Amino acid sequence: MRAARITEYGEPPELVDVDPPGEPGPYADSIAGPAEIVEVLIAGINPVDIAIASGKFDAGAPPLPYVPGTEGIGRMADGEIVWFDGSHYPWGSMADLAVITEGSGITLPPGISPEKAIGFGVAGLAAWLSLDWRGGLKDGETVLVLGASGSVGQVAVQAARMMGAGRVVGMARSERGRQKVLDLGADAAIGSDGEIEDLVARIHEATEGGPDLVIDGLWGLPAAAALRTMKPRGRLVQVGNSAGAEAPVSAGQLRGGLVSILGFRNFWPPREVRVEAFQRMCSLAASGDLELEVEVLPLEEAPTAWQRQAESPGHKLALRPDAG
C-alpha cells in the first residue's frame, strides 16, 4: 500500500510503498491488543503531527520509521464511516490503510461529508471541549481566543458564541487572520505582535476589562499578557504553544486573582463526551451553522502539505489517499 512515512526526525514524510498492516513484514507484530484495520478516506494534518515528528515532542516520539497522522476518516469492514484516532504507530492515518483500537471510531452523523467532518476531530474537539468540558464557560462570560485564525481558534470563536459567551475576542498574527476572526462572529480581533505591555493593553481594551476564559493556542508572551489581564477566578486553558514553549508568568498575579491555568489534550475527556461533541459539531456544520475551511490534497502531495502546515496555512489541511 502507499503511505507517507517519516524516516528522519525533523524532516517531512516521503511517499513510499509498504506492506499493509498485518501482512508479513517488519511491522507484522506491531498490531497489539484488540485492533481493527480501516480504509482511510481522509487523513487530517495537524500541528501535533509535526511536533511528534520533530523527535522532541513532550509525550515522546514513535521509533523510526513510522506513518504519521493522528486522525482520519475511514471506512470500516462493515461499511460504516467513522472518525478515528490514528496514533496507533507505526500505522498512522496518512496511508491507504490505518490501524485503530477496536470499537474506537466515532460514526459520522447524516448529512456531512468526510472532507468536512475531518475538521471537527483533532481541531474541533480541542476547541469545543476546552471551552466546555475543561474551561467551564458560563453564560455572559468574556472569552479570549489566542491563535484565533488557526483551525482550533476558528472553531473556538464560533463555539464560544454558541455556548453563550457575552463577548468573544480573537488574537491573530496577520490582518487577514484577524478579518477572518471577525467574519466568524468575534466582537473584536487583535494582533499578537509587540512587547508584553503592548499586548496587555490591547487585550484589556478589546475584552473591555479582561477575559473570564482564555483558550490558548499560543503560550509565550501572548499567554503571559492574557494572564495579567484576567478577571478574578479567570481560567486559561492551554491547548498549544506555537508562540513558544515557555512564558514569563508571575506567581503573584495567579494568587491575587485566583486564576487557574488548565492543561488540555483531547485524550482526557471520556469517550462519551468526545462522541457527543464531535457529532454535534458535524451536525452544526451540515446545517451551515459552524464553518471551517478544509483543503484536501492527494496523498502524493504529503511532503508539500506537511511544509504548508508547518507555516500555519490558516485553514485545515487534509490528505486523500484515493486521488480519484
C-alpha positions in Angstrom: 0.0 0.0 0.0 1.0 3.7 -0.3 2.0 5.6 2.8 3.6 8.8 3.8 6.5 7.8 6.1 8.8 9.6 8.5 12.3 8.3 8.2 14.2 11.1 10.0 13.0 13.3 12.8 12.6 16.9 11.8 12.1 16.1 8.1 8.8 15.9 6.1 7.4 12.5 5.2 8.2 10.7 2.0 5.7 8.7 -0.1 6.6 5.0 -0.2 5.1 1.6 -0.8 4.9 -0.5 2.3 3.4 -3.8 3.3 -0.2 -3.3 4.7 -0.8 -3.7 8.4 -0.9 -7.3 9.4 0.9 -8.5 6.3 4.3 -10.2 6.6 6.9 -7.6 7.1 8.9 -5.7 9.7 5.8 -4.4 11.5 3.7 -7.5 11.3 3.7 -7.9 15.1 3.0 -4.2 15.8 -0.8 -4.6 15.9 -1.3 -5.1 19.6 -4.5 -5.7 21.6 -8.0 -5.7 20.0 -7.4 -3.7 16.9 -9.1 -3.1 13.5 -7.8 -2.1 10.1 -9.7 0.8 8.5 -9.6 2.0 4.9 -8.5 5.7 5.0 -10.8 8.1 3.1 -9.3 11.4 4.5 -6.2 11.9 6.8 -6.0 15.1 8.7 -2.8 17.1 9.1 -2.3 18.9 12.5 0.4 20.8 14.3 0.7 17.9 16.7 1.8 15.6 13.8 4.7 17.9 13.1 5.6 18.2 16.8 5.6 14.4 17.2 7.8 14.1 14.0 10.3 16.6 15.4 11.5 13.9 17.8 11.2 16.4 20.7 7.5 16.1 21.5 6.9 16.3 25.2 4.9 13.0 25.2 7.6 11.2 23.2 8.0 10.2 19.6 7.5 6.8 17.8 10.5 4.8 16.7 11.6 5.4 13.1 10.4 4.8 10.5 6.6 5.3 11.0 3.5 6.5 9.2 2.3 9.8 10.8 -1.2 11.0 11.2 -3.1 11.4 14.4 -6.6 11.3 12.9 -8.6 10.3 9.9 -12.0 9.5 8.4 -12.2 5.9 7.3 -14.5 3.0 6.1 -14.7 0.0 8.4 -15.1 -3.5 7.2 -18.9 -3.3 7.6 -19.1 -0.1 5.5 -19.5 2.3 8.5 -17.8 5.7 8.0 -16.0 6.8 11.2 -13.6 9.4 12.5 -10.7 7.7 14.2 -7.7 8.4 16.3 -4.8 7.4 14.0 -2.0 7.4 16.6 -1.6 3.6 16.6 2.1 3.9 15.5 3.8 2.8 13.3 0.4 2.8 11.5 -0.8 6.5 11.4 -3.6 7.8 9.2 -1.5 9.1 6.2 -1.8 5.9 4.2 -4.2 3.7 2.3 -4.9 1.7 5.4 -4.6 2.5 9.2 -4.9 0.6 12.4 -7.3 1.7 15.2 -8.3 0.3 18.5 -11.3 -1.9 18.1 -14.6 0.0 18.6 -12.9 3.4 19.0 -14.2 5.0 15.8 -16.9 7.7 16.0 -19.7 7.4 13.5 -20.3 10.4 11.2 -23.9 11.7 11.6 -26.0 12.1 8.4 -25.5 15.0 6.1 -21.8 15.6 6.4 -19.0 14.5 4.1 -15.7 13.1 5.3 -14.0 16.2 3.8 -15.9 18.5 6.2 -16.0 16.1 9.1 -12.2 15.9 9.4 -12.1 19.5 10.7 -14.1 18.6 13.8 -11.8 15.8 15.0 -8.5 16.9 16.5 -9.0 20.6 15.9 -12.8 20.7 16.6 -12.6 18.7 19.8 -9.7 20.8 21.1 -11.8 23.9 20.6 -15.2 22.7 21.8 -14.0 20.8 24.8 -11.5 23.3 26.0 -14.4 25.8 26.2 -17.0 23.5 27.7 -15.6 20.4 29.4 -12.3 21.9 30.6 -13.0 25.7 30.7 -16.5 25.6 32.1 -17.7 28.5 30.1 -20.7 30.3 31.7 -23.3 32.4 30.1 -22.3 36.0 29.6 -18.5 35.5 30.2 -15.9 37.1 28.1 -13.7 34.7 26.0 -10.3 35.5 24.5 -9.0 33.0 21.9 -5.2 33.2 21.4 -4.3 31.9 17.9 -7.9 32.5 16.7 -7.1 32.3 13.0 -6.0 28.7 13.1 -8.3 25.7 12.8 -8.8 25.3 16.6 -9.2 29.0 17.1 -11.8 29.4 14.3 -14.0 26.7 15.8 -13.4 28.2 19.3 -14.6 31.6 18.3 -17.8 30.2 16.8 -18.4 27.7 19.6 -17.9 30.3 22.3 -20.8 32.3 20.9 -23.0 29.2 20.6 -22.3 28.4 24.2 -23.4 31.8 25.5 -20.3 33.9 25.8 -21.1 37.6 26.3 -18.1 38.8 24.4 -15.6 37.0 22.1 -12.2 38.4 21.2 -9.7 36.7 18.9 -5.9 37.2 18.7 -4.3 36.6 15.3 -1.0 37.4 13.8 -2.0 38.7 10.3 -4.5 41.2 9.2 -6.1 38.6 7.0 -6.4 36.3 10.0 -8.0 39.0 12.1 -10.6 39.7 9.4 -11.4 36.0 9.3 -12.0 36.0 13.0 -14.3 39.0 12.7 -16.2 37.3 9.9 -16.8 34.3 12.1 -18.5 36.4 14.7 -15.9 37.7 17.1 -16.6 41.1 18.7 -13.0 42.2 18.2 -9.8 40.9 16.8 -6.3 42.0 17.9 -2.7 41.4 16.8 -0.2 39.1 18.6 2.9 41.1 17.9 4.7 43.5 20.2 6.1 43.6 23.7 4.2 42.2 26.6 3.0 45.6 27.9 1.5 46.3 24.4 -0.3 43.0 24.5 -1.6 43.6 28.0 -3.1 47.0 26.9 -4.5 45.6 23.7 -6.2 42.6 25.5 -7.6 44.8 28.3 -9.2 47.2 25.8 -10.6 44.6 23.4 -12.1 42.5 26.2 -13.5 45.6 28.0 -11.8 44.9 31.2 -10.2 41.4 30.9 -11.3 37.9 29.9 -13.0 35.3 32.1 -11.8 32.4 29.9 -8.8 32.2 27.6 -8.4 29.5 25.0 -4.7 29.5 24.5 -3.1 28.0 21.4 0.0 30.2 21.6 1.6 30.3 25.0 4.7 32.5 25.2 4.2 36.3 25.5 0.5 36.3 24.5 -0.4 33.9 27.2 1.6 35.8 29.8 -0.1 39.0 28.8 -3.6 37.4 28.9 -2.9 36.1 32.5 -2.1 39.7 33.6 -5.5 40.9 32.4 -7.7 38.1 33.8 -10.8 38.8 35.8 -10.9 37.2 39.3 -11.4 33.4 39.1 -10.4 33.5 35.4 -9.3 30.4 33.6 -6.7 29.9 30.9 -7.0 26.6 29.0 -3.6 25.7 27.4 -4.1 23.8 24.1 -1.0 24.7 22.1 2.3 26.6 22.2 3.0 27.9 18.6 4.4 31.1 20.1 6.9 29.3 22.3 7.3 26.6 24.9 7.9 29.0 27.8 6.0 32.0 29.1 7.1 34.7 31.7 4.3 34.1 34.2 4.3 36.0 37.5 3.2 33.9 40.5 1.6 36.7 42.4 -0.9 37.5 39.6 -2.2 34.0 39.7 -2.7 34.1 43.5 -4.1 37.6 43.6 -6.8 36.9 41.0 -7.4 33.2 42.0 -6.5 32.5 38.4 -6.3 28.9 37.0 -4.1 27.6 34.2 -5.7 24.3 32.9 -3.9 22.0 30.6 -5.9 20.2 27.9 -5.4 17.3 25.4 -8.1 15.5 23.5 -7.5 12.1 25.1 -8.5 13.3 28.6 -12.3 13.7 28.2 -14.3 10.5 28.5 -15.3 8.8 25.2 -19.0 9.7 25.5 -18.0 13.4 25.9 -15.9 13.3 22.7 -18.5 11.4 20.7 -21.3 13.9 21.7 -19.1 16.9 20.9 -17.8 15.6 17.5 -21.3 14.6 16.3 -22.8 17.8 17.4 -20.2 19.9 15.6 -20.7 17.7 12.4 -24.4 18.3 12.6 -23.9 22.1 13.1 -21.6 22.1 10.1 -24.1 20.1 8.0 -26.8 22.7 8.7 -24.4 25.6 7.9 -24.2 26.9 11.5 -20.5 26.0 12.0 -17.8 26.8 9.5 -14.3 25.6 8.9 -12.4 25.6 5.6 -10.8 22.3 4.7 -8.4 21.9 1.8 -8.0 18.3 0.7 -4.8 17.3 -1.2 -3.9 13.9 -2.7 -1.6 11.7 -0.6 1.1 12.2 -3.2 1.4 15.8 -2.0 2.1 14.8 1.6 5.6 16.4 1.7 4.3 19.7 0.4 1.2 19.7 2.6 3.5 19.0 5.6 5.6 22.1 4.9 2.5 24.2 4.4 1.1 23.1 7.8 4.4 24.0 9.4 3.9 27.5 8.1 0.4 27.8 9.5 -1.9 27.8 6.5 -4.9 29.4 8.2 -7.3 26.5 7.5 -7.5 22.8 7.8 -5.3 20.6 5.6 -6.0 17.0 4.9 -4.9 14.2 2.5 -6.9 11.9 0.4 -5.3 8.5 -0.3 -7.6 7.8 -3.2 -6.9 10.7 -5.6 -10.0 9.8 -7.6 
